[in-house]
């Protein structure tokens, strides 16, 4: 006979931290603000994994909006050529910045499709 166990008595499972990279890479962010007006802003990537990315953003954005990130990859990865990773994603969280005018921390869920393009020189 199976016994019933309440949710409160079950052991808490710790979710393993998401694997990814903490690195400061320059990037540009493009997308709509909450009014639908298109913006283009320079930012810095703070964290990236195969599922998502985290970065500061001064422009106002809404959860559920879709953004395009163009991330400048380190020159060593391109054997001296400038490479840019272009990926799109949907905003899943926006954390208000500290103080007036401070940048928000934006978290996006990435799409599985991406492009790596060589910089035109």
SULRAFEN-V290810 format. One record per helix or strand. SS is the DSSP state (@ for helix, = for strand). FROM is the first residue (numbers start at 1). TO is the last residue. If there is no record, write none. Layout:
# SULRAFEN-V290810
SS,FROM,TO / SS,FROM,TO
This chain:
# SULRAFEN-V290810
@,7,9 / =,21,32 / =,38,48 / =,52,57 / =,66,72 / @,75,78 / =,83,95 / =,104,118
